[in-house]
Amino acid sequence: MLTYPSIDPVAVSLGPFQVHWYGLMYVIGFIAAWWLGRQRAERIGLTRDDVGDLLFYGALGVVLGGRLGYALFYGMEQWLADPLWIFRIWDGGMSFHGGLLGVLLASWIFARRKGLAFFTLTDFVAPLVPIGLGAGRIGNFINHELPGRLTDLPWGMPFPGMGPEPRHPSSLYEALLEGLVLFVVMWWVSAQPRRRGFVSGLFLVLYGAFRFAVEFVRRPDPQLGFIAFDWLTMGMLLSLPMILAGLLLMGWSRRQPTP
């Protein structure tokens, strides 16, 4: 088995001022989305400056939606016991599904402001997201979050604070699938004009499928355990509507124009 790397969650410390790796991963994701978006902005009638405005809306959606979603889906008891906990984002605890809802709301507001069709904008945004997702999962790994289930595979590793037994590095699996693989597929598919809504639907299907699969080797959240059947987790439950919505959106897109 492998040894879990010892990485200080604090990247830079200057007196009371600390910069955490987890926060830096979000910065990496936002910078990547900004740079990639500027390469394709003109395709939907946006200027490069518009991408910066869109990123601001998206960042608010990710942070507010992701944190609130985590509190509602996974950490309600902790939030009630410590109301200020919700503001300590650097300690980890962000929900992708909550962040997705936040980004969709931000995109709807931005699309109305710019006179764009909603799904034209989400098709533009979807390929920009995976790098941030992958970076965020690496941040989870550094923060000793998202432990995997026990395994005898050669790349299993003991999880800090959970005994000597080797576990799946599930956060790295997600970094690979939700980050690298999803980015390559989405960027390649969106390189050519597609019918409105197709790219957005594909994103929902692929992310939902990847997340659902990794949940089988990821330890269920201890405060929730299995939701049903001794195998269904909250992550699976939240991913199923994504997959269904993505399939419906891809079917709907067949009757839509190509921008």
C-alpha positions as CSV (number, residue, x, y, z in Angstrom):
1,M,0.0,0.0,0.0
2,L,1.0,3.6,-0.4
3,T,1.7,6.2,2.3
4,Y,-0.7,9.1,2.6
5,P,1.4,12.2,1.8
6,S,1.8,14.6,4.7
7,I,1.0,18.1,3.3
8,D,0.3,21.1,5.5
9,P,-3.2,22.4,4.6
10,V,-1.8,25.9,5.1
11,A,0.2,26.8,2.0
12,V,1.5,30.2,3.3
13,S,1.5,31.6,6.8
14,L,2.5,35.1,7.6
15,G,1.7,35.8,11.3
16,P,-2.1,35.6,11.7
17,F,-2.6,35.6,8.0
18,Q,-2.9,32.1,6.4
19,V,-3.5,31.0,2.9
20,H,-4.9,27.4,2.7
21,W,-4.3,25.0,-0.2
22,Y,-8.1,24.4,-0.3
23,G,-8.7,28.1,-1.1
24,L,-5.9,28.2,-3.6
25,M,-7.5,25.4,-5.5
26,Y,-10.6,27.5,-6.0
27,V,-8.4,30.3,-7.2
28,I,-6.8,27.9,-9.8
29,G,-10.3,26.9,-10.9
30,F,-11.4,30.5,-11.4
31,I,-8.3,31.5,-13.2
32,A,-8.5,28.5,-15.6
33,A,-12.2,29.3,-16.3
34,W,-11.4,32.9,-16.9
35,W,-8.6,32.1,-19.4
36,L,-10.5,29.4,-21.2
37,G,-13.6,31.5,-21.4
38,R,-11.7,34.4,-23.0
39,Q,-10.7,32.0,-25.8
40,R,-14.3,31.4,-26.9
41,A,-16.2,34.4,-25.7
42,E,-16.9,35.8,-29.1
43,R,-18.6,32.6,-30.2
44,I,-21.7,33.6,-28.1
45,G,-21.4,37.4,-28.6
46,L,-19.5,38.1,-25.4
47,T,-16.4,40.3,-25.1
48,R,-13.3,39.2,-23.1
49,D,-14.3,41.7,-20.5
50,D,-17.7,40.1,-20.2
51,V,-16.0,36.9,-19.1
52,G,-14.6,38.6,-16.1
53,D,-18.1,39.7,-15.1
54,L,-19.4,36.3,-15.7
55,L,-16.7,34.8,-13.5
56,F,-17.7,37.2,-10.7
57,Y,-21.3,36.0,-10.9
58,G,-20.2,32.4,-11.1
59,A,-17.8,32.7,-8.1
60,L,-20.6,34.0,-6.0
61,G,-22.8,31.1,-7.1
62,V,-20.1,28.5,-6.4
63,V,-19.2,29.8,-3.0
64,L,-22.6,30.7,-1.7
65,G,-24.4,27.8,-3.3
66,G,-21.7,25.3,-2.5
67,R,-21.4,26.2,1.2
68,L,-25.2,26.5,1.7
69,G,-25.8,23.3,-0.1
70,Y,-23.2,21.5,2.1
71,A,-24.9,22.8,5.2
72,L,-28.4,21.7,4.0
73,F,-27.4,18.4,2.5
74,Y,-24.6,17.2,4.8
75,G,-24.1,19.5,7.8
76,M,-27.4,20.7,9.2
77,E,-26.6,19.5,12.7
78,Q,-23.2,21.1,12.7
79,W,-24.6,24.4,11.4
80,L,-27.3,24.5,14.1
81,A,-24.7,23.7,16.8
82,D,-22.2,26.3,15.5
83,P,-23.9,29.0,13.3
84,L,-20.5,30.7,12.5
85,W,-19.2,27.4,11.1
86,I,-20.8,28.1,7.7
87,F,-18.4,31.0,7.2
88,R,-15.2,29.0,7.8
89,I,-15.0,27.8,4.2
90,W,-11.2,27.2,4.5
91,D,-11.9,24.3,6.8
92,G,-13.6,22.5,3.9
93,G,-17.2,21.5,3.4
94,M,-18.5,22.5,-0.1
95,S,-21.2,20.7,-1.9
96,F,-20.9,20.4,-5.7
97,H,-24.7,20.0,-6.1
98,G,-25.3,23.2,-4.1
99,G,-22.6,25.0,-6.1
100,L,-24.2,23.8,-9.3
101,L,-27.5,25.3,-8.3
102,G,-25.8,28.6,-7.4
103,V,-24.0,28.7,-10.7
104,L,-27.2,28.0,-12.6
105,L,-29.0,30.9,-10.8
106,A,-26.0,33.2,-11.5
107,S,-26.0,32.2,-15.1
108,W,-29.7,32.9,-15.4
109,I,-29.2,36.4,-14.0
110,F,-26.2,37.0,-16.3
111,A,-28.0,35.7,-19.4
112,R,-31.0,38.0,-18.8
113,R,-28.6,40.9,-18.4
114,K,-26.8,40.2,-21.6
115,G,-29.9,39.1,-23.6
116,L,-28.6,35.5,-24.1
117,A,-30.6,32.3,-24.2
118,F,-30.0,30.6,-20.9
119,F,-28.8,27.3,-22.4
120,T,-26.5,29.1,-24.8
121,L,-24.7,30.5,-21.8
122,T,-24.7,27.2,-19.8
123,D,-23.3,25.5,-22.9
124,F,-20.5,28.0,-22.9
125,V,-19.9,27.7,-19.1
126,A,-20.0,23.9,-18.8
127,P,-16.5,23.2,-20.4
128,L,-14.9,25.8,-18.1
129,V,-16.0,24.0,-14.9
130,P,-14.0,20.7,-14.7
131,I,-10.6,22.1,-14.0
132,G,-12.0,23.8,-10.9
133,L,-13.7,20.6,-9.9
134,G,-10.5,18.6,-10.2
135,A,-8.5,21.2,-8.3
136,G,-11.1,21.2,-5.6
137,R,-10.8,17.5,-5.1
138,I,-7.1,17.8,-4.8
139,G,-7.8,20.4,-2.1
140,N,-10.0,17.8,-0.4
141,F,-7.1,15.3,-0.5
142,I,-4.7,17.8,1.1
143,N,-7.4,18.6,3.8
144,H,-7.7,14.9,4.6
145,E,-11.4,14.9,3.4
146,L,-13.5,12.4,1.6
147,P,-11.9,9.2,2.8
148,G,-12.4,6.1,0.8
149,R,-13.7,2.7,1.8
150,L,-11.3,-0.1,2.8
151,T,-9.4,-1.8,-0.1
152,D,-6.6,-4.3,-0.7
153,L,-5.6,-2.7,-4.0
154,P,-1.9,-1.8,-4.2
155,W,-2.6,2.0,-4.4
156,G,-4.7,2.0,-1.2
157,M,-3.4,4.2,1.6
158,P,-4.1,4.6,5.3
159,F,-6.3,7.7,5.8
160,P,-5.0,10.1,8.5
161,G,-6.9,9.6,11.8
162,M,-8.7,6.4,10.6
163,G,-6.3,3.6,11.5
164,P,-3.7,1.7,9.6
165,E,-6.0,0.0,7.1
166,P,-5.5,1.0,3.4
167,R,-8.4,2.9,1.8
168,H,-9.3,4.1,-1.6
169,P,-8.0,7.6,-2.4
170,S,-11.5,8.5,-3.5
171,S,-10.8,12.2,-3.8
172,L,-8.1,11.5,-6.3
173,Y,-10.4,9.3,-8.3
174,E,-12.8,12.2,-8.4
175,A,-10.0,14.6,-9.4
176,L,-9.2,12.4,-12.3
177,L,-12.8,11.7,-13.5
178,E,-14.5,15.0,-12.6
179,G,-11.5,17.1,-13.4
180,L,-9.2,15.7,-16.2
181,V,-11.5,13.3,-18.0
182,L,-14.5,15.5,-17.9
183,F,-12.5,18.5,-19.1
184,V,-11.0,16.7,-22.0
185,V,-14.4,15.3,-23.2
186,M,-16.3,18.6,-22.7
187,W,-13.6,20.8,-24.3
188,W,-13.4,18.4,-27.3
189,V,-17.2,18.1,-27.8
190,S,-17.7,21.8,-27.5
191,A,-15.0,22.7,-29.9
192,Q,-17.6,22.5,-32.7
193,P,-21.0,24.2,-32.6
194,R,-23.6,21.9,-31.0
195,R,-27.4,22.2,-30.8
196,R,-28.4,24.4,-27.9
197,G,-28.5,22.5,-24.6
198,F,-26.5,19.5,-25.7
199,V,-23.2,20.4,-24.0
200,S,-25.0,21.3,-20.8
201,G,-26.9,18.0,-20.8
202,L,-23.7,16.0,-21.5
203,F,-22.0,17.7,-18.6
204,L,-24.9,16.7,-16.2
205,V,-24.8,13.1,-17.4
206,L,-21.1,12.7,-17.2
207,Y,-20.6,14.3,-13.9
208,G,-23.6,12.5,-12.4
209,A,-22.3,9.2,-13.7
210,F,-18.7,9.8,-12.5
211,R,-19.9,10.9,-9.1
212,F,-22.3,8.0,-8.7
213,A,-19.6,5.5,-9.6
214,V,-17.0,6.9,-7.2
215,E,-19.5,6.8,-4.3
216,F,-19.2,3.0,-4.3
217,V,-15.6,3.3,-3.1
218,R,-16.0,6.5,-1.1
219,R,-16.9,6.2,2.6
220,P,-20.4,7.6,3.2
221,D,-20.5,10.8,5.2
222,P,-20.4,9.6,8.9
223,Q,-23.1,12.0,10.0
224,L,-25.5,10.5,7.4
225,G,-24.4,7.0,6.6
226,F,-26.3,5.1,3.9
227,I,-29.6,6.7,2.9
228,A,-31.1,3.4,1.9
229,F,-30.5,-0.2,0.9
230,D,-27.1,-0.2,2.8
231,W,-25.4,1.2,-0.3
232,L,-27.3,4.4,-1.4
233,T,-25.4,7.5,-0.3
234,M,-26.4,11.2,-0.3
235,G,-24.0,11.8,-3.2
236,M,-25.7,9.1,-5.3
237,L,-29.1,10.5,-4.4
238,L,-28.2,14.0,-5.5
239,S,-26.5,12.7,-8.7
240,L,-29.5,10.7,-10.0
241,P,-31.6,13.8,-10.8
242,M,-28.6,15.3,-12.6
243,I,-28.3,12.3,-14.9
244,L,-32.0,12.3,-15.6
245,A,-32.1,16.0,-16.3
246,G,-29.0,15.7,-18.5
247,L,-30.6,13.0,-20.6
248,L,-33.8,15.0,-21.0
249,L,-31.8,18.1,-21.9
250,M,-29.9,16.2,-24.5
251,G,-33.1,14.9,-26.0
252,W,-34.6,18.4,-25.9
253,S,-31.6,19.8,-27.7
254,R,-32.3,17.7,-30.8
255,R,-35.1,20.1,-31.6
256,Q,-33.0,23.2,-30.9
257,P,-31.0,25.3,-33.3
258,T,-27.2,25.4,-33.5
259,P,-26.0,28.8,-32.3
